[in-house]
Amino acid sequence: MFEMLFYLLTLLLSLSVVGSASSAGILNSGLSRGFAGVSTQIVSSNFLIGYSNTESYIRACLEGEVGWLGYLFIGSLIFLIMTWAANLYNYRQAII
């Protein structure tokens, strides 16, 4: 579940970056949008998985070492991901 959470975060990040670049007119073809999205996801997922502070804190929350506040943090992170995905679906961009 831990890696799936990171992959969801990086997928949403890559969709946001590619959507912003596409609306700015930088990426005009479907191939360039696809390449930009995949490369952004690979780079950001490798960074997040390799970043040990984020990884160790989320893993400690998932394993219950932080207590009930860790579960609250994981729940809020999941709701944040759901909101981000809904904004990308409804508005075709990340709302900042």
Beta strands, then each sheet from edge to edge (+ up, - down):
end
